[in-house]
């Protein structure tokens, strides 16, 4: 439970400020009324990724509609690591799990890519966005990851921003153990404040269940912004590899040294 005194958190698109009254759409109103069974006067926390977290009160609630009064700010907006997860889509149940956990692990962007061995041909980005939003509400982060439309492998590399470094989870070929690679990179930031990410923009890339094609790994290895890493002697499923790499990155270069909000008081 956050300092707002409520365990219910809701992501909204609207600006948040004391005294504002927000109207909810049918789906969110139904969620409050029929799933959470909240009534008039109930309190909840709101966030939009820009204005921090705010305490609000249910002002009115009916079938298919609800209005909320914004009361006071409980947490200011805070900076978060600029970390993308670039992944080849996998089967639905495992993909839903990966999106949920990647959100909990603090990714800022979810970018699907189609590689030569990708079996899944379509991606429901609306479903991914809904999963990310729900996970953000549950884990008390102050933002929701952006879900980008899928791209072809070559198109993604051709448009890659030069300043964003890429941690490649390479199941074959030359690659350093992930802990050693991240430790060396982290050593370059000795003496700097590490409660927040200090390493600049990064991305983690994982392939499909069948692995990257050899030509794709070769193309990636030649790029100056790519760091190929290994995740140990066992062959990991795609979702496991993504979450393992994200956890390692956050521990070494991200905000893994911070504590959950209000838990260290």
Backbone as JSON, one array per atom type, in Angstrom:
{
  "sequence": "XXXXXXXXXXXXXXXXXXXXXXXXXXXXXXXXXXXXXXXXXXXXXXXXXXXXXXXXXXXXXXXXXXXXXXXXXXXXXXXXXXXXXXXXXXXXXXXXXXXXXXXXXXXXXXXXXXXXXXXXXXXXXXXXXXXXXXXXXXXXXXXXXXXXXXXXXXXXXXXXXXXXXXXXXXXXXXXXXXXXXXXXXXXXXXXXXXXXXXXXXXXXXXXXXXXXXXXXXXXXXXXXXXXXXXXXXXXXXXXXXXXXXXXXXXXXXXXXXXXXXXXXX",
  "N": [[0.85, -1.19, 0.0], [0.56, 2.2, -0.86], [1.69, 5.5, 0.18], [-0.56, 6.97, -0.11], [-2.56, 5.66, 1.17], [-4.13, 3.83, -0.05], [-4.6, 0.82, -1.89], [-5.39, 0.7, -4.48], [-4.59, 1.62, -7.69], [-4.63, 3.69, -10.57], [-4.07, 4.2, -13.97], [-4.22, 7.13, -15.89], [-4.92, 9.23, -18.73], [-5.27, 11.94, -18.64], [-4.29, 15.29, -17.54], [-3.1, 15.89, -14.21], [-4.1, 17.54, -11.3], [-4.71, 19.34, -8.28], [-8.11, 19.53, -7.37], [-9.18, 19.03, -9.87], [-11.69, 17.37, -11.81], [-12.23, 14.25, -13.1], [-13.56, 12.36, -15.77], [-14.27, 8.95, -16.31], [-13.83, 6.41, -18.83], [-16.05, 3.86, -20.19], [-14.98, 1.26, -19.77], [-13.07, 1.55, -17.68], [-14.67, 2.63, -15.7], [-16.46, 0.51, -15.3], [-14.63, -1.31, -14.28], [-13.93, -0.18, -11.78], [-16.44, -0.15, -10.51], [-17.68, -2.74, -10.81], [-15.7, -4.7, -10.64], [-13.71, -3.96, -8.69], [-15.54, -3.05, -6.9], [-15.93, -0.51, -5.78], [-17.31, 2.35, -4.13], [-19.1, 5.51, -3.98], [-17.08, 8.08, -2.67], [-14.92, 6.46, -2.09], [-11.35, 6.08, -2.03], [-8.53, 6.36, -4.22], [-5.44, 5.96, -6.06], [-3.98, 7.95, -8.6], [-2.12, 8.13, -11.67], [-0.18, 9.43, -14.4], [2.18, 9.3, -15.78], [3.45, 11.71, -16.04], [2.85, 13.68, -14.11], [3.35, 12.74, -11.57], [2.1, 10.89, -8.69], [-1.26, 10.92, -7.54], [-3.68, 11.42, -4.99], [-7.06, 10.54, -5.16], [-10.67, 10.83, -5.16], [-13.66, 8.96, -5.45], [-16.18, 10.59, -6.96], [-18.62, 10.31, -8.22], [-20.53, 7.54, -9.42], [-21.76, 5.22, -11.67], [-23.65, 3.03, -13.86], [-21.54, 2.26, -16.27], [-20.24, 4.72, -16.15], [-18.11, 7.06, -14.42], [-16.87, 9.48, -12.11], [-14.05, 11.24, -10.92], [-12.57, 13.02, -8.27], [-9.68, 14.88, -8.03], [-7.41, 15.08, -5.41], [-4.85, 15.55, -3.82], [-1.27, 15.63, -4.27], [0.67, 12.74, -3.88], [3.1, 11.62, -4.53], [5.91, 12.94, -6.19], [6.72, 13.22, -9.72], [9.29, 11.12, -10.94], [12.56, 10.56, -12.33], [13.3, 7.86, -14.57], [15.02, 4.85, -15.65], [16.19, 4.86, -19.03], [15.35, 2.53, -20.87], [15.0, 0.15, -23.32], [13.16, -2.74, -24.35], [13.78, -4.92, -26.82], [12.35, -7.31, -28.76], [11.73, -10.52, -30.23], [8.53, -11.55, -31.16], [6.68, -13.98, -29.26], [4.75, -16.93, -28.37], [1.36, -16.4, -27.24], [0.66, -16.67, -24.37], [3.15, -16.76, -23.07], [4.19, -14.4, -24.02], [2.47, -12.48, -22.91], [3.15, -12.84, -20.22], [5.86, -12.07, -20.28], [5.69, -9.35, -21.0], [4.35, -8.28, -18.81], [6.21, -8.77, -16.7], [8.49, -7.48, -17.68], [7.62, -4.87, -17.58], [7.39, -4.55, -14.81], [10.08, -4.68, -14.28], [10.97, -2.27, -15.17], [11.2, -1.31, -17.88], [11.18, 1.13, -20.51], [10.3, 1.25, -23.11], [8.66, -0.99, -25.28], [9.53, -2.95, -27.87], [8.61, -4.8, -30.5], [10.14, -7.11, -32.84], [10.53, -8.58, -36.08], [12.26, -11.37, -36.9], [14.33, -13.64, -38.84], [13.75, -16.22, -37.9], [11.42, -15.9, -36.49], [8.37, -17.14, -35.38], [5.81, -16.18, -34.86], [3.48, -14.21, -36.54], [1.84, -12.01, -36.27], [1.15, -9.23, -34.13], [-0.61, -8.17, -31.37], [-0.76, -5.14, -30.49], [-2.37, -3.52, -28.93], [-3.25, -5.25, -26.94], [-0.81, -5.83, -25.71], [-0.2, -3.28, -24.71], [-2.28, -2.95, -22.87], [-1.66, -4.97, -21.03], [0.8, -4.0, -20.11], [0.0, -1.58, -18.95], [-1.67, -2.46, -16.84], [0.2, -3.89, -15.32], [1.93, -1.82, -14.57], [0.25, -0.32, -12.93], [0.0, -2.09, -10.81], [2.62, -2.43, -9.79], [3.49, -0.06, -8.75], [5.01, 1.79, -10.17], [5.62, 4.97, -11.8], [5.05, 5.4, -14.42], [4.05, 4.15, -17.66], [5.19, 1.69, -19.87], [5.94, 2.51, -23.29], [4.43, 1.04, -26.11], [5.59, -0.01, -29.09], [4.92, -0.27, -32.62], [5.44, -3.35, -34.43], [8.6, -4.04, -36.06], [10.57, -4.89, -38.92], [13.61, -6.76, -38.74], [15.91, -5.7, -40.14], [14.98, -3.14, -40.81], [14.71, -2.02, -38.28], [17.39, -1.86, -37.39], [18.45, -0.16, -39.34], [17.26, 2.25, -38.69], [18.22, 2.79, -36.19], [18.89, 4.68, -33.24], [21.89, 6.43, -32.84], [23.01, 7.01, -30.35], [22.05, 5.15, -28.56], [22.88, 2.39, -26.75], [23.2, -1.18, -27.17], [22.39, -4.14, -25.67], [22.96, -7.28, -26.48], [21.46, -10.37, -26.32], [23.02, -13.1, -26.98], [22.83, -16.24, -28.21], [24.71, -17.8, -29.43], [28.01, -17.7, -30.91], [30.64, -15.22, -30.44], [30.68, -13.9, -27.22], [30.55, -12.1, -24.17], [30.28, -13.09, -20.69], [27.35, -11.93, -19.1], [27.4, -10.63, -16.58], [30.1, -9.9, -16.2], [30.52, -8.19, -18.4], [28.7, -6.08, -17.9], [29.64, -5.22, -15.43], [32.12, -4.13, -16.1], [31.32, -2.01, -17.73], [29.85, -0.56, -15.88], [31.87, 0.21, -14.18], [32.91, 2.46, -15.3], [31.42, 4.49, -14.3], [32.08, 5.01, -11.72], [31.96, 6.75, -8.67], [29.93, 8.4, -9.4], [26.47, 9.26, -8.78], [24.39, 6.54, -8.16], [21.8, 5.9, -7.59], [19.91, 6.46, -9.44], [19.56, 5.71, -12.94], [22.58, 6.07, -14.72], [23.75, 5.65, -17.06], [22.91, 6.43, -19.54], [20.93, 6.11, -22.62], [19.75, 2.83, -23.29], [19.26, -0.5, -24.66], [17.86, -3.78, -24.49], [18.13, -6.74, -26.31], [16.42, -9.58, -27.46], [16.08, -12.75, -29.08], [13.96, -14.94, -31.15], [12.21, -18.03, -30.24], [13.55, -19.95, -31.72], [16.03, -18.86, -31.94], [18.44, -16.37, -33.09], [19.17, -15.91, -36.59], [22.24, -16.87, -38.11], [23.32, -14.92, -39.8], [22.09, -12.64, -38.86], [23.13, -12.38, -36.27], [25.79, -11.96, -37.01], [25.59, -9.5, -38.35], [24.77, -7.84, -36.25], [26.94, -8.04, -34.49], [28.9, -6.54, -35.74], [28.27, -3.93, -35.33], [29.01, -0.85, -33.75], [27.7, -0.04, -31.42], [26.75, -2.25, -30.15], [26.75, -4.74, -27.63], [27.48, -7.96, -27.3], [26.27, -10.53, -25.21], [26.42, -13.39, -23.0], [24.2, -15.66, -21.31], [24.77, -17.73, -19.58], [25.25, -21.38, -19.24], [22.96, -22.8, -19.93], [20.25, -23.31, -22.22], [18.03, -20.84, -22.62], [14.53, -20.08, -22.54], [12.89, -17.66, -24.64], [11.44, -15.66, -23.23], [12.43, -16.0, -20.64], [15.14, -15.37, -21.02], [14.98, -12.65, -21.71], [13.99, -11.46, -19.33], [15.96, -12.17, -17.48], [18.18, -10.79, -18.5], [17.28, -8.13, -18.34], [17.0, -7.84, -15.56], [19.67, -8.1, -14.75], [20.81, -5.87, -16.05], [19.47, -3.72, -14.78], [20.42, -4.09, -12.19], [23.15, -3.5, -12.41], [23.44, -1.14, -13.98], [21.1, 0.37, -13.84], [18.3, 1.37, -11.86], [18.47, -0.36, -9.73], [19.52, -0.15, -7.19], [17.86, 1.38, -5.71], [15.02, 1.73, -3.46], [11.7, 0.33, -3.01], [8.89, 2.6, -3.23], [8.27, 4.34, -0.24], [8.82, 2.16, 1.37], [11.11, 2.1, 2.8], [10.96, 3.86, 4.85]],
  "CA": [[0.0, 0.0, 0.0], [1.36, 3.42, -0.96], [1.43, 6.5, 1.22], [-1.89, 7.52, -0.3], [-3.48, 4.92, 2.02], [-4.98, 2.97, -0.87], [-3.88, -0.14, -2.73], [-5.92, 0.81, -5.83], [-3.94, 2.62, -8.52], [-5.23, 3.74, -11.89], [-3.4, 5.05, -14.94], [-5.11, 7.98, -16.68], [-4.23, 10.04, -19.74], [-5.51, 13.36, -18.38], [-3.41, 16.0, -16.61], [-3.52, 15.76, -12.82], [-3.88, 18.71, -10.45], [-5.71, 19.42, -7.2], [-9.39, 20.13, -7.71], [-9.7, 18.59, -11.16], [-12.64, 16.26, -11.83], [-11.99, 13.46, -14.3], [-14.54, 11.36, -16.14], [-13.67, 7.71, -16.79], [-14.55, 5.73, -19.89], [-16.91, 2.75, -19.76], [-14.2, 0.12, -19.3], [-12.48, 1.83, -16.37], [-15.77, 2.79, -14.75], [-16.91, -0.84, -15.0], [-13.61, -1.94, -13.43], [-14.08, 0.33, -10.42], [-17.76, -0.45, -9.92], [-18.07, -4.14, -10.81], [-14.58, -5.58, -10.28], [-13.2, -3.54, -7.38], [-16.72, -2.77, -6.07], [-15.78, 0.75, -5.07], [-18.49, 3.2, -4.09], [-18.84, 6.93, -3.86], [-16.25, 8.44, -1.52], [-13.73, 5.61, -2.01], [-10.14, 6.74, -2.47], [-7.59, 5.61, -5.04], [-4.3, 6.74, -6.53], [-3.93, 8.15, -10.05], [-0.85, 8.58, -12.24], [-0.25, 9.57, -15.86], [3.51, 9.28, -16.36], [3.99, 13.07, -16.16], [2.55, 14.56, -12.98], [3.48, 12.04, -10.3], [0.94, 10.14, -8.22], [-2.21, 11.8, -6.85], [-4.82, 10.85, -4.3], [-8.34, 10.97, -5.73], [-11.85, 10.28, -4.52], [-14.78, 8.71, -6.35], [-17.21, 11.6, -6.74], [-19.88, 9.74, -8.7], [-20.31, 6.23, -10.03], [-22.98, 4.59, -12.16], [-23.46, 1.98, -14.84], [-20.81, 2.73, -17.45], [-19.61, 6.02, -16.0], [-17.57, 7.4, -13.11], [-16.13, 10.73, -12.03], [-13.09, 11.24, -9.81], [-12.03, 14.32, -7.86], [-8.27, 14.82, -7.67], [-7.26, 15.76, -4.12], [-3.51, 16.05, -3.5], [-0.18, 14.81, -4.78], [1.31, 11.89, -2.88], [4.48, 11.37, -4.97], [6.28, 13.7, -7.38], [7.26, 12.43, -10.82], [10.71, 10.86, -10.8], [13.21, 10.02, -13.51], [13.43, 6.41, -14.65], [15.99, 4.45, -16.68], [15.77, 4.86, -20.44], [15.7, 1.15, -21.23], [14.08, -0.52, -24.23], [13.23, -4.18, -24.59], [13.55, -5.26, -28.22], [12.13, -8.75, -28.65], [10.96, -11.23, -31.25], [7.29, -12.02, -30.54], [6.54, -15.39, -28.96], [3.36, -17.32, -28.21], [0.58, -15.42, -26.48], [0.73, -16.76, -22.91], [4.5, -16.37, -22.64], [4.37, -12.98, -24.34], [1.77, -11.72, -21.86], [3.98, -12.93, -19.0], [7.08, -11.29, -20.46], [5.35, -7.93, -20.98], [4.05, -7.94, -17.41], [7.43, -8.75, -15.89], [9.38, -6.42, -18.18], [7.1, -3.61, -17.02], [7.82, -4.52, -13.41], [11.53, -4.47, -14.26], [11.28, -0.88, -15.45], [11.48, -0.9, -19.25], [10.46, 2.34, -20.94], [9.73, 1.0, -24.43], [8.56, -2.39, -25.72], [9.66, -2.9, -29.33], [8.67, -6.11, -31.17], [10.83, -7.19, -34.14], [10.4, -9.83, -36.81], [13.54, -11.9, -37.35], [14.17, -14.74, -39.8], [13.21, -17.4, -37.24], [10.23, -15.59, -35.7], [7.21, -17.93, -35.8], [4.6, -15.38, -34.72], [3.4, -13.28, -37.67], [1.04, -10.83, -35.93], [1.29, -8.78, -32.74], [-1.7, -7.33, -30.91], [-0.11, -4.13, -29.65], [-3.34, -3.04, -27.94], [-3.21, -6.18, -25.83], [0.46, -5.6, -25.01], [-0.32, -2.02, -23.98], [-3.17, -3.18, -21.72], [-0.89, -5.74, -20.06], [1.8, -3.1, -19.52], [-0.69, -0.63, -18.09], [-2.1, -3.14, -15.62], [1.39, -4.2, -14.53], [2.42, -0.56, -13.99], [-0.65, 0.01, -11.83], [0.24, -3.0, -9.69], [3.98, -2.4, -9.22], [3.7, 1.27, -8.17], [5.84, 2.71, -10.95], [4.91, 6.19, -12.13], [4.89, 5.5, -15.86], [3.69, 2.93, -18.37], [6.03, 1.58, -21.07], [5.37, 2.7, -24.62], [4.44, -0.15, -26.96], [5.77, 0.4, -30.48], [4.51, -1.22, -33.65], [6.54, -4.24, -34.82], [9.45, -3.69, -37.18], [11.47, -5.91, -39.44], [14.95, -6.71, -38.14], [16.79, -4.78, -40.86], [14.45, -1.79, -40.69], [15.03, -1.53, -36.94], [18.81, -1.49, -37.33], [18.7, 0.99, -40.21], [16.81, 3.46, -38.03], [18.63, 2.76, -34.78], [19.53, 5.92, -32.78], [23.32, 6.17, -32.63], [23.42, 7.16, -28.94], [21.47, 4.1, -27.73], [23.66, 1.15, -26.75], [22.36, -2.36, -27.28], [22.86, -5.37, -25.02], [22.43, -8.37, -27.29], [21.47, -11.7, -25.73], [23.47, -13.93, -28.1], [22.88, -17.65, -27.81], [25.88, -18.41, -30.05], [28.99, -16.72, -31.33], [31.47, -14.61, -29.39], [29.91, -13.06, -26.28], [31.06, -12.11, -22.8], [29.27, -13.3, -19.64], [26.65, -10.66, -18.91], [27.82, -9.96, -15.34], [31.4, -9.27, -16.42], [30.37, -7.08, -19.35], [28.02, -4.95, -17.23], [30.51, -4.72, -14.37], [33.13, -3.27, -16.71], [30.65, -0.78, -18.14], [29.5, 0.16, -14.66], [33.08, 0.77, -13.58], [33.13, 3.78, -15.89], [30.59, 5.47, -13.61], [32.47, 5.05, -10.32], [31.96, 8.08, -8.12], [28.69, 9.08, -9.74], [25.29, 8.81, -8.05], [23.82, 5.38, -8.85], [20.42, 5.64, -7.21], [19.19, 6.53, -10.7], [20.39, 5.26, -14.05], [23.55, 7.08, -15.13], [24.46, 5.1, -18.2], [22.35, 6.88, -20.8], [19.93, 5.23, -23.22], [20.15, 1.45, -23.58], [18.23, -1.47, -25.05], [18.15, -5.21, -24.41], [17.52, -7.42, -27.45], [16.35, -11.03, -27.42], [15.58, -13.34, -30.32], [12.81, -15.83, -31.07], [12.48, -19.33, -29.62], [14.53, -20.66, -32.53], [17.3, -18.14, -31.94], [18.76, -15.52, -34.24], [19.88, -16.48, -37.72], [23.68, -16.56, -38.04], [23.57, -13.65, -40.49], [21.63, -11.55, -37.99], [24.15, -12.21, -35.23], [26.98, -11.36, -37.63], [25.3, -8.09, -38.61], [24.75, -7.13, -34.97], [28.28, -8.02, -33.89], [29.73, -5.55, -36.43], [27.83, -2.58, -35.01], [29.8, -0.34, -32.62], [26.88, 0.19, -30.22], [26.24, -3.55, -29.68], [27.56, -5.56, -26.72], [26.91, -9.3, -27.2], [26.49, -11.16, -23.91], [25.86, -14.71, -22.77], [23.41, -15.77, -20.08], [25.06, -18.98, -18.89], [25.39, -22.59, -20.06], [21.67, -23.41, -20.28], [19.48, -22.65, -23.28], [16.87, -20.23, -21.98], [13.42, -19.63, -23.38], [13.02, -16.25, -25.0], [10.96, -14.8, -22.15], [13.38, -16.11, -19.52], [16.35, -14.62, -21.38], [14.7, -11.21, -21.64], [13.85, -11.02, -17.95], [17.27, -12.31, -16.84], [19.04, -9.69, -18.96], [16.77, -6.88, -17.78], [17.33, -7.8, -14.14], [21.11, -7.83, -14.63], [21.07, -4.48, -16.45], [19.0, -2.84, -13.72], [21.29, -4.23, -11.01], [24.45, -2.9, -12.63], [23.41, 0.18, -14.62], [19.83, 1.05, -13.69], [17.91, 1.85, -10.54], [18.36, -1.51, -8.85], [19.95, 0.16, -5.83], [16.8, 2.14, -5.04], [14.05, 0.95, -2.7], [10.32, 0.64, -3.4], [8.42, 3.84, -2.58], [7.72, 4.34, 1.12], [9.09, 0.93, 2.11], [12.31, 2.27, 3.61], [10.73, 4.89, 5.87]],
  "C": [[0.89, 1.24, 0.0], [0.97, 4.4, 0.13], [0.07, 7.18, 1.04], [-2.91, 6.82, 0.6], [-4.4, 4.02, 1.24], [-4.12, 2.05, -1.71], [-4.34, -0.06, -4.18], [-5.23, 1.94, -6.57], [-4.51, 2.54, -9.92], [-4.44, 4.69, -12.78], [-4.45, 5.82, -15.73], [-4.28, 8.78, -17.66], [-4.27, 11.53, -19.38], [-4.44, 13.96, -17.45], [-3.99, 15.9, -15.2], [-3.14, 17.01, -12.03], [-5.0, 18.77, -9.43], [-6.96, 20.13, -7.67], [-9.97, 19.7, -9.03], [-10.69, 17.45, -10.96], [-12.49, 15.55, -13.17], [-13.14, 12.49, -14.53], [-13.85, 10.13, -16.72], [-14.51, 7.12, -17.92], [-15.28, 4.51, -19.34], [-16.1, 1.63, -19.15], [-13.64, 0.37, -17.91], [-13.55, 2.04, -15.31], [-16.32, 1.42, -14.34], [-15.93, -1.54, -14.05], [-13.75, -1.47, -11.99], [-15.36, -0.16, -9.76], [-18.0, -1.95, -9.76], [-16.95, -5.1, -10.4], [-14.06, -5.23, -8.89], [-14.33, -3.26, -6.38], [-16.52, -1.54, -5.18], [-17.08, 1.53, -5.13], [-18.11, 4.66, -3.99], [-18.1, 7.25, -2.57], [-15.0, 7.59, -1.37], [-12.53, 6.36, -2.58], [-9.26, 5.8, -3.29], [-6.49, 6.54, -5.49], [-4.32, 6.79, -8.06], [-2.52, 8.55, -10.46], [-0.99, 8.6, -13.75], [1.11, 9.55, -16.54], [4.17, 10.64, -16.47], [3.93, 13.85, -14.86], [2.7, 13.89, -11.63], [2.22, 11.27, -9.96], [0.06, 11.04, -7.35], [-3.29, 10.97, -6.17], [-6.1, 11.42, -4.9], [-9.48, 10.29, -5.0], [-12.95, 10.07, -5.57], [-15.9, 9.69, -6.01], [-18.58, 11.09, -7.15], [-19.59, 8.46, -9.45], [-21.64, 5.63, -10.44], [-22.65, 3.53, -13.17], [-22.82, 2.56, -16.1], [-20.2, 4.1, -17.32], [-19.09, 6.18, -14.57], [-16.87, 8.74, -13.2], [-15.27, 10.72, -10.78], [-12.65, 12.67, -9.53], [-10.59, 14.14, -7.42], [-8.04, 15.68, -6.43], [-5.88, 16.37, -3.92], [-2.46, 15.1, -4.03], [0.47, 14.03, -3.65], [2.75, 11.55, -3.24], [4.77, 12.23, -6.18], [6.78, 12.76, -8.48], [8.77, 12.29, -10.65], [11.27, 10.31, -12.11], [13.34, 8.52, -13.43], [14.45, 6.05, -15.72], [15.37, 4.47, -18.07], [16.2, 3.53, -21.04], [14.62, 0.55, -22.11], [14.24, -2.03, -24.11], [12.83, -4.42, -26.03], [13.47, -6.78, -28.29], [11.41, -9.28, -29.87], [9.7, -11.78, -30.58], [7.28, -13.53, -30.36], [5.07, -15.69, -28.73], [2.68, -16.52, -27.1], [0.78, -15.5, -24.97], [2.1, -16.32, -22.41], [4.77, -14.9, -22.94], [3.69, -12.11, -23.3], [2.59, -11.69, -20.57], [5.2, -12.03, -19.12], [6.8, -9.8, -20.39], [5.08, -7.47, -19.56], [5.32, -7.79, -16.6], [8.43, -7.7, -16.38], [8.93, -5.05, -17.68], [7.52, -3.48, -15.57], [9.31, -4.24, -13.3], [11.94, -3.12, -14.84], [11.58, -0.5, -16.88], [10.65, 0.32, -19.62], [9.79, 2.16, -22.29], [9.75, -0.49, -24.71], [8.5, -2.38, -27.24], [9.71, -4.32, -29.92], [9.43, -6.02, -32.5], [10.57, -8.56, -34.75], [11.77, -10.22, -37.35], [13.27, -13.07, -38.3], [13.52, -15.97, -39.18], [11.97, -17.12, -36.4], [9.03, -16.35, -36.25], [5.93, -17.11, -35.8], [4.58, -14.31, -35.81], [2.61, -12.01, -37.37], [1.22, -10.52, -34.45], [0.12, -7.86, -32.42], [-1.13, -6.3, -29.95], [-1.07, -3.54, -28.62], [-3.35, -3.95, -26.72], [-1.92, -6.0, -25.02], [0.38, -4.33, -24.15], [-1.2, -2.18, -22.74], [-2.44, -3.97, -20.63], [0.13, -4.85, -19.35], [1.15, -2.11, -18.57], [-1.1, -1.27, -16.76], [-0.9, -3.47, -14.72], [1.96, -2.95, -13.86], [1.56, -0.13, -12.81], [-0.34, -0.83, -10.6], [1.58, -2.79, -9.02], [4.39, -1.02, -8.7], [4.71, 2.13, -8.92], [4.98, 3.88, -11.39], [4.73, 6.4, -13.63], [4.47, 4.15, -16.41], [4.59, 2.83, -19.61], [5.26, 1.89, -22.35], [5.47, 1.39, -25.39], [4.5, 0.32, -28.41], [5.26, -0.68, -31.43], [5.7, -2.1, -34.06], [7.32, -3.71, -36.03], [10.21, -4.91, -37.66], [12.88, -5.69, -38.9], [15.83, -5.66, -38.82], [16.3, -3.34, -40.75], [14.78, -1.19, -39.32], [16.47, -1.06, -36.86], [19.1, -0.26, -38.18], [18.28, 2.3, -39.54], [17.24, 3.58, -36.58], [19.29, 4.08, -34.37], [20.97, 5.65, -32.33], [23.71, 6.21, -31.16], [22.91, 6.04, -28.05], [22.28, 2.82, -27.85], [22.74, -0.06, -26.64], [23.05, -3.56, -26.64], [22.18, -6.54, -25.73], [22.57, -9.7, -26.56], [21.75, -12.7, -26.85], [23.62, -15.37, -27.64], [24.05, -18.4, -28.43], [26.81, -17.3, -30.5], [29.76, -16.14, -30.15], [30.64, -13.68, -28.52], [30.53, -13.19, -24.89], [29.95, -12.49, -21.83], [28.65, -11.96, -19.26], [27.12, -9.91, -17.66], [29.15, -9.23, -15.54], [31.31, -8.07, -17.34], [29.75, -5.86, -18.67], [28.88, -4.38, -16.1], [31.56, -3.78, -14.94], [32.51, -1.95, -17.17], [30.32, 0.08, -16.93], [30.71, 0.83, -14.03], [33.39, 2.16, -14.13], [32.34, 4.87, -15.2], [30.92, 5.54, -12.12], [32.53, 6.5, -9.84], [30.72, 8.88, -8.45], [27.54, 8.49, -8.92], [24.62, 7.69, -8.83], [22.43, 5.03, -8.34], [19.5, 5.73, -8.42], [20.14, 6.07, -11.8], [21.32, 6.4, -14.49], [24.21, 6.7, -16.44], [23.91, 5.56, -19.54], [21.38, 5.87, -21.38], [20.5, 3.86, -23.61], [18.96, 0.67, -24.11], [18.76, -2.87, -24.81], [17.43, -5.87, -25.57], [17.58, -8.93, -27.25], [15.72, -11.54, -28.7], [14.37, -14.23, -30.1], [13.2, -17.16, -30.42], [13.51, -20.12, -30.42], [15.88, -20.0, -32.59], [17.46, -17.25, -33.16], [19.37, -16.34, -35.36], [21.34, -16.04, -37.63], [23.99, -15.22, -38.7], [23.13, -12.46, -39.65], [22.63, -11.3, -36.87], [25.41, -11.57, -35.78], [26.77, -9.86, -37.86], [25.33, -7.28, -37.33], [26.15, -6.99, -34.39], [29.18, -6.96, -34.52], [29.38, -4.11, -36.06], [28.53, -2.07, -33.75], [29.01, -0.16, -31.33], [26.37, -1.11, -29.59], [27.24, -4.23, -28.76], [26.91, -6.94, -26.63], [27.25, -9.93, -25.85], [25.85, -12.54, -23.88], [25.18, -14.76, -21.41], [23.62, -17.11, -19.38], [24.99, -20.18, -19.8], [24.07, -23.22, -20.49], [20.98, -22.62, -21.38], [18.17, -22.15, -22.68], [15.77, -19.98, -23.0], [13.53, -18.12, -23.59], [12.57, -15.33, -23.88], [11.88, -14.83, -20.95], [14.63, -15.28, -19.79], [16.13, -13.12, -21.24], [14.67, -10.73, -20.2], [15.18, -11.13, -17.19], [18.18, -11.14, -17.22], [18.59, -8.35, -18.39], [17.13, -6.75, -16.31], [18.81, -7.49, -13.93], [21.42, -6.38, -14.98], [20.65, -3.52, -15.35], [19.91, -2.9, -12.5], [22.6, -3.48, -11.2], [24.37, -1.45, -13.11], [22.14, 0.98, -14.37], [19.56, 1.51, -12.27], [17.73, 0.72, -9.53], [18.81, -1.26, -7.42], [18.88, 0.93, -5.03], [15.86, 1.17, -4.31], [12.63, 1.26, -3.19], [9.81, 1.85, -2.64], [7.81, 3.56, -1.23], [8.01, 3.07, 1.9], [10.29, 1.06, 3.03], [12.16, 3.32, 4.68], [10.84, 4.32, 7.29]]
}
